Amino acid sequence: MTTLPLVAELQVSRLQAIGDDTGTLLVAESGRQVPFAIARTFVVTGVAAGAMRGHHAHKRCQQLLVCLSGRISVLVYDGSTSHTLVLAGVGESLYIPPGIWAEQVYEAPDTILMVLCDQAYDEADYLRDYEGFLAWRANGGKEQA
């Protein structure tokens, strides 16, 4: 039986930053700073300060949320425990394994979030209904019969 991840296991980390007087380079390599092979990358921009996005979990997809600018509060929930983690600087990141519900509040104007995923987009992988997510968790991460 597979053990589903818990919110208590999540923590904010920082990507490696290499900087000099010409700027800063953020490094995100599969198997190093990113704990999976990257299959998809997308960037979220233009979100009004105070707006919330996310509102879902994944059954299989792993994600690394990376703050490129601004400030993002990330509410994570494992079916019994919730916690808010803050990405408040360039390169601050949060690994979200499958089976964790996540919502992001964009706290500052001009916030930019980059998301690295180990899966291509697949709508069937999403748990968008919160009650359905709770039922999926209660069933050990399996679909209801």
DOPANU-705602 format. One record per residue: residue number from 1; residue in one letter; x, y, z of N, C-alpha, C in turn. Coordinates in nm, 3 decimals. Layout:
% residues N
> num; residuo; npx; npy; npz; capx; capy; capz; cpx; cpy; cpz
> NUM; A; X; Y; Z; X; Y; Z; X; Y; Z
...
//
This chain:
% residues 145
> num; residuo; npx; npy; npz; capx; capy; capz; cpx; cpy; cpz
> 1; M; 0.084; -0.118; 0.000; 0.000; 0.000; 0.000; 0.088; 0.125; 0.000
> 2; T; 0.057; 0.218; -0.087; 0.132; 0.341; -0.096; 0.087; 0.439; 0.011
> 3; T; 0.182; 0.502; 0.077; 0.150; 0.603; 0.177; 0.137; 0.737; 0.107
> 4; L; 0.027; 0.805; 0.129; 0.007; 0.936; 0.070; 0.089; 1.040; 0.146
> 5; P; 0.137; 1.143; 0.077; 0.220; 1.245; 0.143; 0.139; 1.327; 0.244
> 6; L; 0.210; 1.385; 0.338; 0.150; 1.468; 0.443; 0.204; 1.610; 0.433
> 7; V; 0.122; 1.705; 0.473; 0.160; 1.846; 0.474; 0.285; 1.868; 0.559
> 8; A; 0.299; 1.795; 0.669; 0.413; 1.813; 0.759; 0.547; 1.785; 0.690
> 9; E; 0.544; 1.714; 0.578; 0.666; 1.681; 0.505; 0.711; 1.792; 0.410
> 10; L; 0.627; 1.893; 0.388; 0.656; 1.997; 0.290; 0.735; 2.112; 0.352
> 11; Q; 0.825; 2.168; 0.274; 0.902; 2.282; 0.321; 0.949; 2.367; 0.204
> 12; V; 0.963; 2.495; 0.230; 1.015; 2.588; 0.130; 1.165; 2.570; 0.120
> 13; S; 1.215; 2.571; -0.002; 1.359; 2.567; -0.024; 1.395; 2.676; -0.124
> 14; R; 1.521; 2.689; -0.153; 1.566; 2.792; -0.247; 1.649; 2.727; -0.356
> 15; L; 1.620; 2.764; -0.480; 1.702; 2.716; -0.590; 1.842; 2.776; -0.578
> 16; Q; 1.938; 2.707; -0.634; 2.074; 2.760; -0.635; 2.076; 2.888; -0.718
> 17; A; 2.134; 2.993; -0.663; 2.146; 3.121; -0.732; 2.293; 3.155; -0.747
> 18; I; 2.332; 3.186; -0.869; 2.469; 3.226; -0.899; 2.462; 3.370; -0.948
> 19; G; 2.521; 3.460; -0.872; 2.509; 3.600; -0.907; 2.642; 3.673; -0.912
> 20; D; 2.644; 3.776; -0.992; 2.756; 3.869; -0.997; 2.701; 4.004; -1.039
> 21; D; 2.787; 4.097; -1.075; 2.740; 4.231; -1.107; 2.661; 4.238; -1.238
> 22; T; 2.652; 4.127; -1.311; 2.573; 4.126; -1.435; 2.435; 4.063; -1.415
> 23; G; 2.407; 4.012; -1.296; 2.275; 3.954; -1.270; 2.283; 3.823; -1.194
> 24; T; 2.171; 3.756; -1.188; 2.161; 3.630; -1.113; 2.105; 3.521; -1.203
> 25; L; 2.165; 3.404; -1.192; 2.122; 3.285; -1.265; 2.065; 3.188; -1.163
> 26; L; 1.938; 3.147; -1.183; 1.876; 3.045; -1.098; 1.893; 2.910; -1.165
> 27; V; 1.933; 2.810; -1.089; 1.959; 2.677; -1.145; 1.851; 2.580; -1.097
> 28; A; 1.791; 2.507; -1.193; 1.690; 2.406; -1.161; 1.716; 2.285; -1.249
> 29; E; 1.796; 2.190; -1.198; 1.831; 2.070; -1.273; 1.754; 1.949; -1.220
> 30; S; 1.703; 1.868; -1.314; 1.636; 1.744; -1.276; 1.731; 1.657; -1.195
> 31; G; 1.682; 1.604; -1.084; 1.763; 1.516; -1.000; 1.852; 1.589; -0.903
> 32; R; 1.858; 1.719; -0.912; 1.936; 1.800; -0.817; 1.842; 1.891; -0.741
> 33; Q; 1.823; 2.011; -0.788; 1.731; 2.104; -0.721; 1.585; 2.064; -0.744
> 34; V; 1.560; 1.990; -0.852; 1.426; 1.943; -0.886; 1.425; 1.791; -0.866
> 35; P; 1.339; 1.740; -0.777; 1.345; 1.598; -0.740; 1.279; 1.502; -0.840
> 36; F; 1.267; 1.545; -0.966; 1.207; 1.461; -1.069; 1.253; 1.509; -1.206
> 37; A; 1.232; 1.426; -1.308; 1.261; 1.466; -1.446; 1.151; 1.562; -1.492
> 38; I; 1.189; 1.674; -1.548; 1.094; 1.778; -1.589; 1.034; 1.744; -1.725
> 39; A; 0.900; 1.735; -1.728; 0.830; 1.707; -1.853; 0.751; 1.829; -1.902
> 40; R; 0.718; 1.921; -1.812; 0.639; 2.038; -1.849; 0.676; 2.154; -1.759
> 41; T; 0.678; 2.272; -1.817; 0.703; 2.395; -1.744; 0.599; 2.497; -1.787
> 42; F; 0.543; 2.570; -1.690; 0.457; 2.682; -1.726; 0.479; 2.796; -1.627
> 43; V; 0.444; 2.916; -1.671; 0.464; 3.036; -1.591; 0.330; 3.108; -1.577
> 44; V; 0.298; 3.152; -1.455; 0.175; 3.225; -1.427; 0.213; 3.370; -1.401
> 45; T; 0.157; 3.461; -1.480; 0.183; 3.604; -1.465; 0.052; 3.681; -1.475
> 46; G; 0.057; 3.808; -1.442; -0.058; 3.894; -1.460; -0.172; 3.870; -1.364
> 47; V; -0.145; 3.808; -1.251; -0.249; 3.780; -1.152; -0.258; 3.900; -1.056
> 48; A; -0.378; 3.949; -1.034; -0.397; 4.063; -0.945; -0.359; 4.027; -0.802
> 49; A; -0.302; 4.124; -0.732; -0.267; 4.103; -0.592; -0.393; 4.065; -0.514
> 50; G; -0.382; 3.960; -0.433; -0.494; 3.911; -0.354; -0.573; 3.801; -0.422
> 51; A; -0.551; 3.778; -0.551; -0.625; 3.673; -0.623; -0.571; 3.536; -0.584
> 52; M; -0.660; 3.436; -0.593; -0.624; 3.299; -0.558; -0.636; 3.210; -0.681
> 53; R; -0.537; 3.121; -0.696; -0.538; 3.023; -0.805; -0.509; 2.885; -0.747
> 54; G; -0.512; 2.785; -0.830; -0.484; 2.650; -0.785; -0.612; 2.575; -0.764
> 55; H; -0.651; 2.558; -0.639; -0.776; 2.489; -0.602; -0.781; 2.348; -0.657
> 56; H; -0.674; 2.272; -0.647; -0.676; 2.134; -0.696; -0.558; 2.055; -0.639
> 57; A; -0.565; 1.925; -0.661; -0.455; 1.833; -0.632; -0.434; 1.749; -0.757
> 58; H; -0.325; 1.675; -0.757; -0.297; 1.582; -0.867; -0.289; 1.440; -0.812
> 59; K; -0.329; 1.344; -0.893; -0.320; 1.203; -0.856; -0.179; 1.150; -0.876
> 60; R; -0.111; 1.194; -0.984; 0.022; 1.142; -1.017; 0.129; 1.250; -1.035
> 61; C; 0.090; 1.366; -1.078; 0.186; 1.471; -1.115; 0.256; 1.531; -0.993
> 62; Q; 0.389; 1.540; -1.003; 0.469; 1.611; -0.904; 0.494; 1.751; -0.957
> 63; Q; 0.500; 1.850; -0.869; 0.524; 1.987; -0.911; 0.626; 2.054; -0.821
> 64; L; 0.702; 2.145; -0.879; 0.787; 2.234; -0.802; 0.742; 2.375; -0.836
> 65; L; 0.687; 2.446; -0.736; 0.646; 2.585; -0.754; 0.767; 2.672; -0.725
> 66; V; 0.798; 2.765; -0.816; 0.915; 2.851; -0.800; 0.872; 2.996; -0.815
> 67; C; 0.898; 3.076; -0.712; 0.869; 3.220; -0.717; 0.979; 3.288; -0.798
> 68; L; 0.940; 3.356; -0.905; 1.038; 3.431; -0.984; 1.039; 3.579; -0.946
> 69; S; 0.926; 3.627; -0.894; 0.920; 3.762; -0.837; 0.792; 3.774; -0.755
> 70; G; 0.793; 3.867; -0.661; 0.675; 3.890; -0.579; 0.668; 3.802; -0.457
> 71; R; 0.544; 3.767; -0.419; 0.520; 3.691; -0.297; 0.394; 3.607; -0.316
> 72; I; 0.404; 3.479; -0.281; 0.292; 3.386; -0.298; 0.274; 3.308; -0.169
> 73; S; 0.153; 3.309; -0.114; 0.119; 3.222; -0.001; 0.056; 3.097; -0.060
> 74; V; 0.107; 2.981; -0.019; 0.057; 2.854; -0.071; -0.007; 2.776; 0.043
> 75; L; -0.139; 2.758; 0.033; -0.212; 2.676; 0.130; -0.206; 2.533; 0.079
> 76; V; -0.156; 2.443; 0.162; -0.149; 2.301; 0.127; -0.232; 2.223; 0.228
> 77; Y; -0.296; 2.115; 0.179; -0.386; 2.038; 0.262; -0.374; 1.891; 0.225
> 78; D; -0.367; 1.803; 0.325; -0.351; 1.660; 0.298; -0.475; 1.580; 0.336
> 79; G; -0.585; 1.647; 0.357; -0.709; 1.578; 0.395; -0.739; 1.588; 0.542
> 80; S; -0.638; 1.614; 0.624; -0.662; 1.632; 0.767; -0.586; 1.751; 0.825
> 81; T; -0.476; 1.788; 0.764; -0.394; 1.898; 0.813; -0.371; 2.000; 0.702
> 82; S; -0.380; 2.127; 0.738; -0.349; 2.232; 0.641; -0.236; 2.319; 0.697
> 83; H; -0.167; 2.384; 0.606; -0.058; 2.472; 0.644; -0.039; 2.572; 0.531
> 84; T; 0.006; 2.691; 0.566; 0.038; 2.791; 0.465; 0.189; 2.814; 0.465
> 85; L; 0.247; 2.802; 0.347; 0.389; 2.827; 0.328; 0.403; 2.947; 0.234
> 86; V; 0.505; 3.028; 0.255; 0.519; 3.151; 0.177; 0.645; 3.144; 0.092
> 87; L; 0.627; 3.175; -0.036; 0.740; 3.191; -0.129; 0.756; 3.341; -0.146
> 88; A; 0.862; 3.396; -0.087; 0.873; 3.542; -0.078; 0.998; 3.598; -0.142
> 89; G; 1.065; 3.522; -0.221; 1.185; 3.575; -0.284; 1.217; 3.500; -0.411
> 90; V; 1.295; 3.561; -0.493; 1.335; 3.499; -0.620; 1.403; 3.366; -0.592
> 91; G; 1.349; 3.262; -0.651; 1.408; 3.129; -0.638; 1.356; 3.047; -0.521
> 92; E; 1.270; 3.105; -0.436; 1.211; 3.022; -0.331; 1.115; 2.925; -0.396
> 93; S; 1.119; 2.800; -0.351; 1.042; 2.696; -0.418; 0.975; 2.604; -0.318
> 94; L; 0.872; 2.534; -0.367; 0.798; 2.440; -0.285; 0.766; 2.318; -0.369
> 95; Y; 0.812; 2.203; -0.324; 0.780; 2.076; -0.389; 0.644; 2.030; -0.341
> 96; I; 0.555; 2.002; -0.436; 0.422; 1.952; -0.403; 0.406; 1.814; -0.469
> 97; P; 0.406; 1.709; -0.386; 0.389; 1.574; -0.439; 0.243; 1.548; -0.476
> 98; P; 0.217; 1.441; -0.550; 0.078; 1.404; -0.579; 0.001; 1.381; -0.449
> 99; G; -0.128; 1.415; -0.452; -0.213; 1.389; -0.336; -0.219; 1.501; -0.235
> 100; I; -0.161; 1.617; -0.267; -0.168; 1.735; -0.180; -0.252; 1.842; -0.250
> 101; W; -0.356; 1.888; -0.183; -0.439; 1.997; -0.235; -0.361; 2.127; -0.216
> 102; A; -0.359; 2.214; -0.319; -0.285; 2.340; -0.308; -0.364; 2.456; -0.366
> 103; E; -0.354; 2.569; -0.299; -0.413; 2.695; -0.344; -0.306; 2.802; -0.326
> 104; Q; -0.293; 2.889; -0.425; -0.193; 2.995; -0.418; -0.261; 3.131; -0.414
> 105; V; -0.219; 3.215; -0.318; -0.265; 3.353; -0.311; -0.149; 3.441; -0.356
> 106; Y; -0.173; 3.518; -0.458; -0.072; 3.609; -0.512; -0.077; 3.737; -0.430
> 107; E; 0.022; 3.755; -0.343; 0.020; 3.861; -0.243; 0.065; 3.997; -0.295
> 108; A; 0.143; 4.000; -0.400; 0.201; 4.126; -0.447; 0.172; 4.143; -0.596
> 109; P; 0.161; 4.269; -0.639; 0.144; 4.291; -0.783; 0.270; 4.245; -0.857
> 110; D; 0.255; 4.205; -0.980; 0.367; 4.161; -1.064; 0.435; 4.034; -1.012
> 111; T; 0.363; 3.953; -0.935; 0.417; 3.825; -0.891; 0.423; 3.731; -1.010
> 112; I; 0.532; 3.655; -1.019; 0.549; 3.557; -1.126; 0.582; 3.423; -1.062
> 113; L; 0.504; 3.320; -1.100; 0.524; 3.185; -1.050; 0.558; 3.093; -1.168
> 114; M; 0.667; 3.019; -1.155; 0.702; 2.916; -1.253; 0.673; 2.781; -1.189
> 115; V; 0.613; 2.691; -1.267; 0.580; 2.558; -1.217; 0.648; 2.453; -1.306
> 116; L; 0.725; 2.366; -1.243; 0.791; 2.255; -1.311; 0.715; 2.129; -1.276
> 117; C; 0.685; 2.045; -1.375; 0.605; 1.924; -1.355; 0.677; 1.803; -1.414
> 118; D; 0.648; 1.686; -1.359; 0.706; 1.563; -1.412; 0.613; 1.493; -1.512
> 119; Q; 0.497; 1.555; -1.541; 0.399; 1.496; -1.632; 0.354; 1.601; -1.732
> 120; A; 0.320; 1.557; -1.851; 0.253; 1.645; -1.946; 0.113; 1.672; -1.893
> 121; Y; 0.048; 1.774; -1.944; -0.088; 1.807; -1.900; -0.181; 1.690; -1.929
> 122; D; -0.260; 1.653; -1.827; -0.358; 1.547; -1.840; -0.474; 1.581; -1.747
> 123; E; -0.585; 1.625; -1.803; -0.699; 1.666; -1.722; -0.745; 1.556; -1.628
> 124; A; -0.732; 1.428; -1.669; -0.775; 1.316; -1.585; -0.693; 1.304; -1.458
> 125; D; -0.576; 1.368; -1.452; -0.489; 1.362; -1.334; -0.533; 1.460; -1.225
> 126; Y; -0.618; 1.556; -1.260; -0.657; 1.660; -1.166; -0.769; 1.614; -1.074
> 127; L; -0.760; 1.655; -0.949; -0.869; 1.644; -0.851; -0.913; 1.788; -0.825
> 128; R; -1.017; 1.832; -0.894; -1.060; 1.972; -0.885; -1.175; 1.993; -0.786
> 129; D; -1.246; 1.887; -0.753; -1.356; 1.893; -0.659; -1.302; 1.857; -0.520
> 130; Y; -1.318; 1.948; -0.424; -1.259; 1.928; -0.292; -1.316; 1.803; -0.222
> 131; E; -1.446; 1.782; -0.230; -1.505; 1.664; -0.167; -1.454; 1.537; -0.236
> 132; G; -1.436; 1.541; -0.367; -1.380; 1.428; -0.439; -1.236; 1.401; -0.398
> 133; F; -1.160; 1.508; -0.372; -1.023; 1.495; -0.323; -1.022; 1.425; -0.188
> 134; L; -1.111; 1.468; -0.097; -1.117; 1.405; 0.036; -1.152; 1.257; 0.025
> 135; A; -1.246; 1.223; -0.063; -1.284; 1.082; -0.083; -1.167; 1.003; -0.141
> 136; W; -1.095; 1.061; -0.235; -0.978; 0.996; -0.297; -0.871; 0.970; -0.190
> 137; R; -0.845; 1.068; -0.104; -0.748; 1.050; 0.004; -0.795; 0.941; 0.101
> 138; A; -0.921; 0.945; 0.139; -0.974; 0.847; 0.233; -0.968; 0.707; 0.177
> 139; N; -0.968; 0.695; 0.045; -0.961; 0.564; -0.022; -0.816; 0.527; -0.056
> 140; G; -0.719; 0.592; 0.009; -0.578; 0.559; -0.011; -0.522; 0.599; -0.144
> 141; G; -0.582; 0.699; -0.209; -0.533; 0.746; -0.337; -0.584; 0.663; -0.455
> 142; K; -0.692; 0.595; -0.433; -0.752; 0.514; -0.539; -0.889; 0.570; -0.575
> 143; E; -0.927; 0.548; -0.700; -1.059; 0.590; -0.746; -1.165; 0.506; -0.676
> 144; Q; -1.280; 0.565; -0.651; -1.393; 0.494; -0.592; -1.448; 0.395; -0.695
> 145; A; -1.490; 0.280; -0.651; -1.544; 0.179; -0.743; -1.686; 0.212; -0.782
//
